[in-house]
């Protein structure tokens, strides 16, 4: 199995955010919101850091 | 002077029985600690997330840490052990023994370690629910 790097990031963010959301909050609504927040932060930080590394490498 | 106890009734009820059972069950089998507490949906989501992460790690030809040659290997072993029975069964049937040769395989190794760490978080969450430290 050889997924693309971005696919790996999406899978990692999805699973980690699910566990974070369930374990760090009390109510289902807050769990979902915190999980979505973590997912956006995971993926967003990867995209930003990727662009930073791209610009540094030029 | 009022003599009403500070803890709610649910907290008193949660002190009955072996209080570490959800912690141990949750470590051995992902999601089992929440299943024991009747949190079926949470347990299922945790189980799917952690097991999928572990299996995907193996499918990406990630490595299972088996011995500690240095401090980083020791941390890898500690992370892998968090997966409980998944780790022991995988080792017993010879999975995760190939050396890492590609970038994706290195990602797979990290998936396996993080799955173990997430499982520890989930097991501690089940323990907190059991003791009443977490309300719901």
N, CA and C atoms of all chains as a GROMACS GRO file, in nm:
protein
  582
    1UNK      N    1   0.084  -0.119   0.000
    1UNK     CA    2   0.000   0.000   0.000
    1UNK      C    3   0.088   0.124   0.000
    2UNK      N    4   0.071   0.208  -0.104
    2UNK     CA    5   0.155   0.327  -0.115
    2UNK      C    6   0.068   0.451  -0.143
    3UNK      N    7  -0.002   0.501  -0.042
    3UNK     CA    8  -0.081   0.622  -0.062
    3UNK      C    9   0.009   0.744  -0.079
    4UNK      N   10  -0.048   0.850  -0.134
    4UNK     CA   11   0.029   0.974  -0.148
    4UNK      C   12   0.053   1.034  -0.009
    5UNK      N   13   0.150   1.122  -0.002
    5UNK     CA   14   0.183   1.184   0.127
    5UNK      C   15   0.064   1.263   0.183
    6UNK      N   16  -0.007   1.332   0.092
    6UNK     CA   17  -0.121   1.411   0.140
    6UNK      C   18  -0.234   1.321   0.190
    7UNK      N   19  -0.252   1.208   0.124
    7UNK     CA   20  -0.354   1.112   0.172
    7UNK      C   21  -0.318   1.062   0.312
    8UNK      N   22  -0.190   1.036   0.333
    8UNK     CA   23  -0.145   0.992   0.466
    8UNK      C   24  -0.175   1.099   0.570
    9UNK      N   25  -0.150   1.225   0.534
    9UNK     CA   26  -0.178   1.334   0.627
    9UNK      C   27  -0.327   1.341   0.661
   10UNK      N   28  -0.411   1.327   0.555
   10UNK     CA   29  -0.556   1.333   0.580
   10UNK      C   30  -0.601   1.220   0.671
   11UNK      N   31  -0.549   1.099   0.649
   11UNK     CA   32  -0.587   0.985   0.733
   11UNK      C   33  -0.541   1.007   0.878
   12UNK      N   34  -0.416   1.050   0.892
   12UNK     CA   35  -0.363   1.076   1.026
   12UNK      C   36  -0.449   1.179   1.099
   13UNK      N   37  -0.479   1.289   1.030
   13UNK     CA   38  -0.558   1.396   1.092
   13UNK      C   39  -0.697   1.347   1.128
   14UNK      N   40  -0.757   1.267   1.042
   14UNK     CA   41  -0.892   1.217   1.068
   14UNK      C   42  -0.896   1.131   1.195
   15UNK      N   43  -0.805   1.035   1.203
   15UNK     CA   44  -0.808   0.943   1.317
   15UNK      C   45  -0.767   1.012   1.446
   16UNK      N   46  -0.662   1.091   1.442
   16UNK     CA   47  -0.617   1.159   1.563
   16UNK      C   48  -0.722   1.259   1.612
   17UNK      N   49  -0.786   1.330   1.519
   17UNK     CA   50  -0.888   1.427   1.558
   17UNK      C   51  -1.009   1.358   1.620
   18UNK      N   52  -1.044   1.243   1.567
   18UNK     CA   53  -1.157   1.168   1.624
   18UNK      C   54  -1.131   1.132   1.770
   19UNK      N   55  -1.011   1.080   1.797
   19UNK     CA   56  -0.978   1.041   1.935
   19UNK      C   57  -0.968   1.165   2.024
   20UNK      N   58  -0.904   1.271   1.975
   20UNK     CA   59  -0.893   1.393   2.054
   20UNK      C   60  -1.031   1.448   2.089
   21UNK      N   61  -1.120   1.454   1.989
   21UNK     CA   62  -1.252   1.509   2.012
   21UNK      C   63  -1.329   1.431   2.118
   22UNK      N   64  -1.325   1.299   2.110
   22UNK     CA   65  -1.401   1.216   2.204
   22UNK      C   66  -1.344   1.225   2.345
   23UNK      N   67  -1.212   1.230   2.356
   23UNK     CA   68  -1.151   1.219   2.488
   23UNK      C   69  -1.134   1.355   2.558
   24UNK      N   70  -1.134   1.462   2.482
   24UNK     CA   71  -1.103   1.592   2.544
   24UNK      C   72  -1.226   1.677   2.577
   25UNK      N   73  -1.344   1.635   2.531
   25UNK     CA   74  -1.465   1.713   2.556
   25UNK      C   75  -1.574   1.623   2.615
   26UNK      N   76  -1.678   1.687   2.671
   26UNK     CA   77  -1.780   1.613   2.746
   26UNK      C   78  -1.905   1.579   2.665
   27UNK      N   79  -1.952   1.672   2.586
   27UNK     CA   80  -2.079   1.651   2.517
   27UNK      C   81  -2.055   1.623   2.369
   28UNK      N   82  -2.145   1.549   2.304
   28UNK     CA   83  -2.125   1.515   2.162
   28UNK      C   84  -2.105   1.637   2.073
   29UNK      N   85  -2.181   1.741   2.098
   29UNK     CA   86  -2.167   1.861   2.015
   29UNK      C   87  -2.028   1.922   2.030
   30UNK      N   88  -1.979   1.931   2.153
   30UNK     CA   89  -1.845   1.989   2.176
   30UNK      C   90  -1.736   1.895   2.125
   31UNK      N   91  -1.762   1.764   2.135
   31UNK     CA   92  -1.665   1.668   2.080
   31UNK      C   93  -1.648   1.689   1.930
   32UNK      N   94  -1.761   1.701   1.861
   32UNK     CA   95  -1.755   1.719   1.715
   32UNK      C   96  -1.683   1.848   1.678
   33UNK      N   97  -1.716   1.955   1.749
   33UNK     CA   98  -1.654   2.083   1.719
   33UNK      C   99  -1.503   2.080   1.745
   34UNK      N  100  -1.463   2.017   1.856
   34UNK     CA  101  -1.320   2.012   1.888
   34UNK      C  102  -1.247   1.920   1.790
   35UNK      N  103  -1.312   1.809   1.752
   35UNK     CA  104  -1.251   1.720   1.653
   35UNK      C  105  -1.231   1.790   1.520
   36UNK      N  106  -1.333   1.864   1.476
   36UNK     CA  107  -1.320   1.939   1.351
   36UNK      C  108  -1.211   2.045   1.361
   37UNK      N  109  -1.204   2.110   1.477
   37UNK     CA  110  -1.099   2.210   1.500
   37UNK      C  111  -0.960   2.148   1.490
   38UNK      N  112  -0.941   2.033   1.554
   38UNK     CA  113  -0.811   1.965   1.547
   38UNK      C  114  -0.778   1.923   1.404
   39UNK      N  115  -0.879   1.872   1.332
   39UNK     CA  116  -0.856   1.829   1.194
   39UNK      C  117  -0.809   1.945   1.108
   40UNK      N  118  -0.877   2.058   1.120
   40UNK     CA  119  -0.839   2.176   1.041
   40UNK      C  120  -0.698   2.222   1.079
   41UNK      N  121  -0.666   2.219   1.209
   41UNK     CA  122  -0.532   2.260   1.251
   41UNK      C  123  -0.425   2.165   1.198
   42UNK      N  124  -0.452   2.033   1.206
   42UNK     CA  125  -0.355   1.935   1.153
   42UNK      C  126  -0.328   1.961   1.005
   43UNK      N  127  -0.434   1.962   0.926
   43UNK     CA  128  -0.417   1.974   0.781
   43UNK      C  129  -0.367   2.113   0.744
   44UNK      N  130  -0.420   2.216   0.808
   44UNK     CA  131  -0.378   2.351   0.778
   44UNK      C  132  -0.231   2.373   0.809
   45UNK      N  133  -0.185   2.321   0.923
   45UNK     CA  134  -0.044   2.341   0.958
   45UNK      C  135   0.047   2.267   0.860
   46UNK      N  136   0.003   2.152   0.813
   46UNK     CA  137   0.083   2.079   0.714
   46UNK      C  138   0.095   2.158   0.585
   47UNK      N  139  -0.016   2.216   0.539
   47UNK     CA  140  -0.013   2.293   0.414
   47UNK      C  141   0.077   2.416   0.430
   48UNK      N  142   0.062   2.485   0.542
   48UNK     CA  143   0.145   2.605   0.564
   48UNK      C  144   0.293   2.569   0.572
   49UNK      N  145   0.326   2.465   0.650
   49UNK     CA  146   0.467   2.426   0.663
   49UNK      C  147   0.524   2.375   0.530
   50UNK      N  148   0.440   2.309   0.451
   50UNK     CA  149   0.486   2.262   0.320
   50UNK      C  150   0.524   2.380   0.231
   51UNK      N  151   0.440   2.485   0.230
   51UNK     CA  152   0.474   2.603   0.152
   51UNK      C  153   0.599   2.671   0.205
   52UNK      N  154   0.614   2.677   0.336
   52UNK     CA  155   0.735   2.737   0.394
   52UNK      C  156   0.859   2.661   0.350
   53UNK      N  157   0.853   2.529   0.357
   53UNK     CA  158   0.969   2.450   0.314
   53UNK      C  159   0.994   2.465   0.165
   54UNK      N  160   0.887   2.474   0.086
   54UNK     CA  161   0.903   2.494  -0.058
   54UNK      C  162   0.973   2.626  -0.088
   55UNK      N  163   0.933   2.731  -0.017
   55UNK     CA  164   0.994   2.862  -0.041
   55UNK      C  165   1.138   2.866   0.009
   56UNK      N  166   1.167   2.799   0.119
   56UNK     CA  167   1.304   2.794   0.169
   56UNK      C  168   1.394   2.720   0.070
   57UNK      N  169   1.342   2.614   0.011
   57UNK     CA  170   1.425   2.530  -0.076
   57UNK      C  171   1.454   2.596  -0.210
   58UNK      N  172   1.383   2.704  -0.245
   58UNK     CA  173   1.404   2.767  -0.377
   58UNK      C  174   1.534   2.846  -0.381
   59UNK      N  175  -2.554   2.203   6.071
   59UNK     CA  176  -2.454   2.171   5.967
   59UNK      C  177  -2.512   2.071   5.868
   60UNK      N  178  -2.510   2.104   5.740
   60UNK     CA  179  -2.558   2.007   5.642
   60UNK      C  180  -2.457   1.892   5.628
   61UNK      N  181  -2.511   1.773   5.615
   61UNK     CA  182  -2.423   1.656   5.602
   61UNK      C  183  -2.429   1.595   5.462
   62UNK      N  184  -2.478   1.673   5.365
   62UNK     CA  185  -2.487   1.622   5.228
   62UNK      C  186  -2.348   1.598   5.171
   63UNK      N  187  -2.322   1.479   5.117
   63UNK     CA  188  -2.190   1.455   5.058
   63UNK      C  189  -2.168   1.543   4.936
   64UNK      N  190  -2.041   1.574   4.909
   64UNK     CA  191  -2.008   1.658   4.796
   64UNK      C  192  -2.025   1.588   4.663
   65UNK      N  193  -2.000   1.456   4.659
   65UNK     CA  194  -2.004   1.386   4.532
   65UNK      C  195  -2.148   1.353   4.494
   66UNK      N  196  -2.181   1.361   4.364
   66UNK     CA  197  -2.315   1.324   4.322
   66UNK      C  198  -2.335   1.174   4.331
   67UNK      N  199  -2.464   1.132   4.319
   67UNK     CA  200  -2.496   0.991   4.330
   67UNK      C  201  -2.425   0.908   4.225
   68UNK      N  202  -2.416   0.964   4.102
   68UNK     CA  203  -2.349   0.889   3.996
   68UNK      C  204  -2.203   0.863   4.031
   69UNK      N  205  -2.140   0.959   4.098
   69UNK     CA  206  -2.001   0.941   4.137
   69UNK      C  207  -1.985   0.831   4.238
   70UNK      N  208  -2.083   0.821   4.333
   70UNK     CA  209  -2.075   0.714   4.432
   70UNK      C  210  -2.094   0.577   4.367
   71UNK      N  211  -2.187   0.574   4.269
   71UNK     CA  212  -2.211   0.448   4.202
   71UNK      C  213  -2.088   0.403   4.124
   72UNK      N  214  -2.015   0.502   4.066
   72UNK     CA  215  -1.901   0.465   3.984
   72UNK      C  216  -1.785   0.412   4.066
   73UNK      N  217  -1.789   0.424   4.198
   73UNK     CA  218  -1.680   0.372   4.279
   73UNK      C  219  -1.694   0.223   4.309
   74UNK      N  220  -1.808   0.163   4.271
   74UNK     CA  221  -1.829   0.022   4.302
   74UNK      C  222  -1.756  -0.066   4.200
   75UNK      N  223  -1.710  -0.184   4.245
   75UNK     CA  224  -1.643  -0.276   4.155
   75UNK      C  225  -1.497  -0.241   4.134
   76UNK      N  226  -1.436  -0.315   4.042
   76UNK     CA  227  -1.293  -0.295   4.013
   76UNK      C  228  -1.278  -0.172   3.924
   77UNK      N  229  -1.222  -0.068   3.981
   77UNK     CA  230  -1.225   0.062   3.916
   77UNK      C  231  -1.128   0.069   3.797
   78UNK      N  232  -1.030  -0.019   3.793
   78UNK     CA  233  -0.931  -0.014   3.685
   78UNK      C  234  -0.967  -0.102   3.566
   79UNK      N  235  -1.082  -0.169   3.573
   79UNK     CA  236  -1.120  -0.260   3.464
   79UNK      C  237  -1.134  -0.188   3.329
   80UNK      N  238  -1.203  -0.074   3.320
   80UNK     CA  239  -1.210  -0.005   3.190
   80UNK      C  240  -1.073   0.040   3.138
   81UNK      N  241  -0.985   0.078   3.230
   81UNK     CA  242  -0.850   0.120   3.190
   81UNK      C  243  -0.774   0.003   3.126
   82UNK      N  244  -0.778  -0.111   3.193
   82UNK     CA  245  -0.704  -0.228   3.143
   82UNK      C  246  -0.768  -0.282   3.016
   83UNK      N  247  -0.901  -0.292   3.016
   83UNK     CA  248  -0.970  -0.342   2.896
   83UNK      C  249  -0.949  -0.248   2.778
   84UNK      N  250  -0.953  -0.118   2.804
   84UNK     CA  251  -0.932  -0.021   2.698
   84UNK      C  252  -0.791  -0.026   2.643
   85UNK      N  253  -0.694  -0.059   2.728
   85UNK     CA  254  -0.557  -0.072   2.678
   85UNK      C  255  -0.543  -0.199   2.593
   86UNK      N  256  -0.599  -0.310   2.642
   86UNK     CA  257  -0.583  -0.436   2.570
   86UNK      C  258  -0.657  -0.434   2.436
   87UNK      N  259  -0.781  -0.386   2.437
   87UNK     CA  260  -0.863  -0.381   2.315
   87UNK      C  261  -0.913  -0.238   2.297
   88UNK      N  262  -0.874  -0.169   2.190
   88UNK     CA  263  -0.919  -0.032   2.171
   88UNK      C  264  -1.072  -0.018   2.175
   89UNK      N  265  -1.120   0.074   2.256
   89UNK     CA  266  -1.264   0.099   2.267
   89UNK      C  267  -1.334   0.014   2.371
   90UNK      N  268  -1.269  -0.092   2.420
   90UNK     CA  269  -1.337  -0.183   2.513
   90UNK      C  270  -1.370  -0.116   2.646
   91UNK      N  271  -1.287  -0.023   2.689
   91UNK     CA  272  -1.316   0.047   2.814
   91UNK      C  273  -1.446   0.125   2.806
   92UNK      N  274  -1.471   0.190   2.692
   92UNK     CA  275  -1.596   0.263   2.674
   92UNK      C  276  -1.714   0.168   2.656
   93UNK      N  277  -1.690   0.054   2.590
   93UNK     CA  278  -1.797  -0.045   2.577
   93UNK      C  279  -1.843  -0.092   2.715
   94UNK      N  280  -1.748  -0.116   2.805
   94UNK     CA  281  -1.782  -0.162   2.940
   94UNK      C  282  -1.869  -0.060   3.014
   95UNK      N  283  -1.851   0.066   2.980
   95UNK     CA  284  -1.928   0.172   3.047
   95UNK      C  285  -2.057   0.205   2.973
   96UNK      N  286  -2.087   0.130   2.867
   96UNK     CA  287  -2.210   0.153   2.792
   96UNK      C  288  -2.202   0.268   2.694
   97UNK      N  289  -2.081   0.318   2.668
   97UNK     CA  290  -2.062   0.427   2.570
   97UNK      C  291  -2.033   0.362   2.435
   98UNK      N  292  -2.138   0.313   2.372
   98UNK     CA  293  -2.119   0.229   2.253
   98UNK      C  294  -2.068   0.307   2.133
   99UNK      N  295  -2.126   0.424   2.108
   99UNK     CA  296  -2.085   0.499   1.989
   99UNK      C  297  -1.943   0.550   2.004
  100UNK      N  298  -1.913   0.604   2.122
  100UNK     CA  299  -1.775   0.653   2.146
  100UNK      C  300  -1.675   0.538   2.134
  101UNK      N  301  -1.710   0.425   2.195
  101UNK     CA  302  -1.620   0.310   2.189
  101UNK      C  303  -1.598   0.263   2.046
  102UNK      N  304  -1.706   0.261   1.967
  102UNK     CA  305  -1.693   0.217   1.828
  102UNK      C  306  -1.605   0.313   1.748
  103UNK      N  307  -1.626   0.444   1.769
  103UNK     CA  308  -1.545   0.542   1.695
  103UNK      C  309  -1.398   0.532   1.735
  104UNK      N  310  -1.373   0.514   1.864
  104UNK     CA  311  -1.234   0.499   1.911
  104UNK      C  312  -1.172   0.372   1.854
  105UNK      N  313  -1.248   0.262   1.859
  105UNK     CA  314  -1.196   0.135   1.810
  105UNK      C  315  -1.164   0.144   1.661
  106UNK      N  316  -1.256   0.199   1.584
  106UNK     CA  317  -1.233   0.210   1.439
  106UNK      C  318  -1.111   0.297   1.411
  107UNK      N  319  -1.102   0.411   1.479
  107UNK     CA  320  -0.991   0.502   1.453
  107UNK      C  321  -0.857   0.438   1.488
  108UNK      N  322  -0.848   0.378   1.606
  108UNK     CA  323  -0.719   0.326   1.652
  108UNK      C  324  -0.680   0.200   1.575
  109UNK      N  325  -0.776   0.110   1.556
  109UNK     CA  326  -0.744  -0.013   1.482
  109UNK      C  327  -0.710   0.019   1.336
  110UNK      N  328  -0.787   0.111   1.274
  110UNK     CA  329  -0.757   0.148   1.136
  110UNK      C  330  -0.618   0.210   1.125
  111UNK      N  331  -0.582   0.292   1.221
  111UNK     CA  332  -0.450   0.355   1.218
  111UNK      C  333  -0.340   0.249   1.230
  112UNK      N  334  -0.360   0.154   1.319
  112UNK     CA  335  -0.261   0.048   1.338
  112UNK      C  336  -0.249  -0.038   1.212
  113UNK      N  337  -0.364  -0.079   1.158
  113UNK     CA  338  -0.363  -0.167   1.040
  113UNK      C  339  -0.306  -0.094   0.918
  114UNK      N  340  -0.343   0.034   0.901
  114UNK     CA  341  -0.287   0.110   0.789
  114UNK      C  342  -0.135   0.124   0.804
  115UNK      N  343  -0.090   0.140   0.927
  115UNK     CA  344   0.054   0.147   0.951
  115UNK      C  345   0.124   0.019   0.906
  116UNK      N  346   0.066  -0.094   0.939
  116UNK     CA  347   0.124  -0.221   0.895
  116UNK      C  348   0.113  -0.235   0.743
  117UNK      N  349  -0.001  -0.192   0.685
  117UNK     CA  350  -0.019  -0.203   0.540
  117UNK      C  351   0.081  -0.116   0.464
  118UNK      N  352   0.125  -0.007   0.526
  118UNK     CA  353   0.225   0.078   0.463
  118UNK      C  354   0.366   0.026   0.489
  119UNK      N  355   0.374  -0.098   0.538
  119UNK     CA  356   0.501  -0.166   0.569
  119UNK      C  357   0.578  -0.095   0.679
  120UNK      N  358   0.502  -0.042   0.775
  120UNK     CA  359   0.566   0.018   0.892
  120UNK      C  360   0.629  -0.089   0.980
  121UNK      N  361   0.718  -0.044   1.067
  121UNK     CA  362   0.795  -0.138   1.151
  121UNK      C  363   0.737  -0.140   1.292
  122UNK      N  364   0.730  -0.260   1.348
  122UNK     CA  365   0.697  -0.273   1.491
  122UNK      C  366   0.828  -0.276   1.568
  123UNK      N  367   0.841  -0.188   1.666
  123UNK     CA  368   0.961  -0.188   1.748
  123UNK      C  369   0.961  -0.311   1.838
  124UNK      N  370   1.071  -0.385   1.837
  124UNK     CA  371   1.076  -0.507   1.916
  124UNK      C  372   1.180  -0.502   2.027
  125UNK      N  373   1.284  -0.422   2.010
  125UNK     CA  374   1.386  -0.413   2.114
  125UNK      C  375   1.439  -0.271   2.120
  126UNK      N  376   1.493  -0.236   2.234
  126UNK     CA  377   1.540  -0.099   2.255
  126UNK      C  378   1.692  -0.095   2.247
  127UNK      N  379   1.743  -0.050   2.130
  127UNK     CA  380   1.888  -0.034   2.115
  127UNK      C  381   1.934   0.101   2.169
  128UNK      N  382   1.847   0.202   2.159
  128UNK     CA  383   1.880   0.334   2.212
  128UNK      C  384   1.751   0.398   2.265
  129UNK      N  385   1.763   0.522   2.308
  129UNK     CA  386   1.649   0.588   2.375
  129UNK      C  387   1.531   0.607   2.279
  130UNK      N  388   1.560   0.634   2.151
  130UNK     CA  389   1.451   0.653   2.055
  130UNK      C  390   1.376   0.522   2.031
  131UNK      N  391   1.453   0.412   2.022
  131UNK     CA  392   1.387   0.282   2.009
  131UNK      C  393   1.302   0.252   2.132
  132UNK      N  394   1.352   0.290   2.248
  132UNK     CA  395   1.276   0.267   2.372
  132UNK      C  396   1.144   0.342   2.369
  133UNK      N  397   1.146   0.465   2.319
  133UNK     CA  398   1.022   0.541   2.306
  133UNK      C  399   0.929   0.476   2.205
  134UNK      N  400   0.988   0.421   2.097
  134UNK     CA  401   0.906   0.350   1.998
  134UNK      C  402   0.839   0.228   2.056
  135UNK      N  403   0.915   0.152   2.136
  135UNK     CA  404   0.857   0.034   2.202
  135UNK      C  405   0.744   0.076   2.295
  136UNK      N  406   0.766   0.183   2.371
  136UNK     CA  407   0.662   0.230   2.464
  136UNK      C  408   0.536   0.270   2.389
  137UNK      N  409   0.554   0.340   2.276
  137UNK     CA  410   0.439   0.379   2.196
  137UNK      C  411   0.366   0.259   2.139
  138UNK      N  412   0.443   0.163   2.085
  138UNK     CA  413   0.381   0.043   2.027
  138UNK      C  414   0.306  -0.037   2.131
  139UNK      N  415   0.362  -0.046   2.252
  139UNK     CA  416   0.297  -0.124   2.358
  139UNK      C  417   0.161  -0.067   2.395
  140UNK      N  418   0.138   0.061   2.367
  140UNK     CA  419   0.008   0.122   2.394
  140UNK      C  420  -0.106   0.058   2.318
  141UNK      N  421  -0.075  -0.010   2.209
  141UNK     CA  422  -0.181  -0.074   2.130
  141UNK      C  423  -0.233  -0.202   2.193
  142UNK      N  424  -0.169  -0.248   2.299
  142UNK     CA  425  -0.219  -0.365   2.371
  142UNK      C  426  -0.212  -0.493   2.290
  143UNK      N  427  -0.324  -0.563   2.280
  143UNK     CA  428  -0.324  -0.693   2.212
  143UNK      C  429  -0.290  -0.681   2.064
  144UNK      N  430  -0.324  -0.569   2.002
  144UNK     CA  431  -0.288  -0.551   1.860
  144UNK      C  432  -0.138  -0.569   1.840
  145UNK      N  433  -0.060  -0.513   1.932
  145UNK     CA  434   0.085  -0.522   1.922
  145UNK      C  435   0.133  -0.666   1.943
  146UNK      N  436   0.082  -0.729   2.049
  146UNK     CA  437   0.130  -0.864   2.080
  146UNK      C  438   0.088  -0.964   1.973
  147UNK      N  439  -0.034  -0.953   1.924
  147UNK     CA  440  -0.080  -1.045   1.818
  147UNK      C  441  -0.001  -1.023   1.690
  148UNK      N  442   0.022  -0.897   1.654
  148UNK     CA  443   0.097  -0.867   1.532
  148UNK      C  444   0.239  -0.921   1.540
  149UNK      N  445   0.300  -0.907   1.656
  149UNK     CA  446   0.434  -0.962   1.672
  149UNK      C  447   0.433  -1.113   1.666
  150UNK      N  448   0.329  -1.173   1.727
  150UNK     CA  449   0.322  -1.319   1.731
  150UNK      C  450   0.309  -1.379   1.591
  151UNK      N  451   0.238  -1.310   1.501
  151UNK     CA  452   0.221  -1.364   1.366
  151UNK      C  453   0.322  -1.305   1.268
  152UNK      N  454   0.420  -1.234   1.318
  152UNK     CA  455   0.533  -1.192   1.236
  152UNK      C  456   0.511  -1.069   1.151
  153UNK      N  457   0.415  -0.986   1.185
  153UNK     CA  458   0.392  -0.863   1.107
  153UNK      C  459   0.486  -0.752   1.155
  154UNK      N  460   0.511  -0.657   1.065
  154UNK     CA  461   0.590  -0.539   1.102
  154UNK      C  462   0.736  -0.568   1.128
  155UNK      N  463   0.788  -0.674   1.067
  155UNK     CA  464   0.928  -0.710   1.092
  155UNK      C  465   1.024  -0.665   0.984
  156UNK      N  466   0.970  -0.614   0.872
  156UNK     CA  467   1.059  -0.575   0.762
  156UNK      C  468   1.121  -0.439   0.790
  157UNK      N  469   1.247  -0.421   0.751
  157UNK     CA  470   1.312  -0.291   0.773
  157UNK      C  471   1.249  -0.182   0.686
  158UNK      N  472   1.247  -0.059   0.740
  158UNK     CA  473   1.187   0.054   0.669
  158UNK      C  474   1.278   0.096   0.554
  159UNK      N  475   1.220   0.097   0.431
  159UNK     CA  476   1.302   0.133   0.314
  159UNK      C  477   1.244   0.249   0.235
  160UNK      N  478   1.119   0.284   0.260
  160UNK     CA  479   1.057   0.394   0.185
  160UNK      C  480   1.002   0.498   0.283
  161UNK      N  481   0.972   0.616   0.228
  161UNK     CA  482   0.914   0.721   0.311
  161UNK      C  483   0.778   0.680   0.365
  162UNK      N  484   0.698   0.617   0.279
  162UNK     CA  485   0.565   0.574   0.324
  162UNK      C  486   0.576   0.471   0.436
  163UNK      N  487   0.677   0.384   0.430
  163UNK     CA  488   0.696   0.287   0.537
  163UNK      C  489   0.732   0.357   0.668
  164UNK      N  490   0.807   0.466   0.657
  164UNK     CA  491   0.838   0.545   0.777
  164UNK      C  492   0.711   0.608   0.833
  165UNK      N  493   0.625   0.657   0.745
  165UNK     CA  494   0.495   0.707   0.790
  165UNK      C  495   0.417   0.594   0.860
  166UNK      N  496   0.424   0.475   0.803
  166UNK     CA  497   0.354   0.361   0.862
  166UNK      C  498   0.402   0.333   1.004
  167UNK      N  499   0.534   0.342   1.023
  167UNK     CA  500   0.589   0.322   1.157
  167UNK      C  501   0.533   0.425   1.255
  168UNK      N  502   0.523   0.549   1.208
  168UNK     CA  503   0.467   0.654   1.294
  168UNK      C  504   0.318   0.631   1.320
  169UNK      N  505   0.247   0.581   1.221
  169UNK     CA  506   0.105   0.548   1.241
  169UNK      C  507   0.090   0.447   1.354
  170UNK      N  508   0.175   0.345   1.354
  170UNK     CA  509   0.166   0.239   1.456
  170UNK      C  510   0.194   0.297   1.595
  171UNK      N  511   0.297   0.379   1.605
  171UNK     CA  512   0.331   0.438   1.735
  171UNK      C  513   0.219   0.529   1.783
  172UNK      N  514   0.168   0.613   1.694
  172UNK     CA  515   0.063   0.708   1.734
  172UNK      C  516  -0.066   0.635   1.768
  173UNK      N  517  -0.095   0.525   1.699
  173UNK     CA  518  -0.213   0.446   1.734
  173UNK      C  519  -0.203   0.398   1.879
  174UNK      N  520  -0.084   0.356   1.920
  174UNK     CA  521  -0.064   0.313   2.058
  174UNK      C  522  -0.083   0.426   2.156
  175UNK      N  523  -0.029   0.544   2.122
  175UNK     CA  524  -0.043   0.658   2.212
  175UNK      C  525  -0.188   0.704   2.223
  176UNK      N  526  -0.259   0.703   2.110
  176UNK     CA  527  -0.400   0.741   2.112
  176UNK      C  528  -0.481   0.640   2.194
  177UNK      N  529  -0.442   0.512   2.186
  177UNK     CA  530  -0.513   0.411   2.264
  177UNK      C  531  -0.496   0.434   2.414
  178UNK      N  532  -0.376   0.479   2.453
  178UNK     CA  533  -0.354   0.509   2.595
  178UNK      C  534  -0.444   0.626   2.638
  179UNK      N  535  -0.454   0.728   2.553
  179UNK     CA  536  -0.543   0.841   2.584
  179UNK      C  537  -0.686   0.792   2.599
  180UNK      N  538  -0.730   0.705   2.509
  180UNK     CA  539  -0.867   0.654   2.514
  180UNK      C  540  -0.890   0.570   2.641
  181UNK      N  541  -0.790   0.490   2.678
  181UNK     CA  542  -0.805   0.406   2.798
  181UNK      C  543  -0.812   0.494   2.924
  182UNK      N  544  -0.730   0.598   2.929
  182UNK     CA  545  -0.735   0.689   3.044
  182UNK      C  546  -0.868   0.762   3.048
  183UNK      N  547  -0.923   0.796   2.931
  183UNK     CA  548  -1.055   0.860   2.927
  183UNK      C  549  -1.161   0.766   2.984
  184UNK      N  550  -1.153   0.638   2.949
  184UNK     CA  551  -1.249   0.541   3.005
  184UNK      C  552  -1.234   0.533   3.157
  185UNK      N  553  -1.110   0.537   3.204
  185UNK     CA  554  -1.085   0.534   3.349
  185UNK      C  555  -1.145   0.658   3.416
  186UNK      N  556  -1.129   0.773   3.353
  186UNK     CA  557  -1.186   0.896   3.410
  186UNK      C  558  -1.338   0.892   3.414
  187UNK      N  559  -1.397   0.833   3.310
  187UNK     CA  560  -1.543   0.817   3.313
  187UNK      C  561  -1.585   0.722   3.424
  188UNK      N  562  -1.506   0.618   3.445
  188UNK     CA  563  -1.537   0.518   3.547
  188UNK      C  564  -1.528   0.575   3.689
  189UNK      N  565  -1.429   0.658   3.710
  189UNK     CA  566  -1.410   0.714   3.844
  189UNK      C  567  -1.497   0.837   3.869
  190UNK      N  568  -1.557   0.892   3.763
  190UNK     CA  569  -1.639   1.012   3.779
  190UNK      C  570  -1.563   1.140   3.762
  191UNK      N  571  -1.432   1.129   3.731
  191UNK     CA  572  -1.354   1.251   3.710
  191UNK      C  573  -1.403   1.326   3.586
  192UNK      N  574  -1.448   1.248   3.486
  192UNK     CA  575  -1.511   1.308   3.368
  192UNK      C  576  -1.661   1.281   3.378
  193UNK      N  577  -1.741   1.386   3.359
  193UNK     CA  578  -1.884   1.372   3.391
  193UNK      C  579  -1.958   1.284   3.293
  194UNK      N  580  -1.932   1.297   3.163
  194UNK     CA  581  -2.006   1.214   3.065
  194UNK      C  582  -1.925   1.197   2.938
   0.00000   0.00000   0.00000
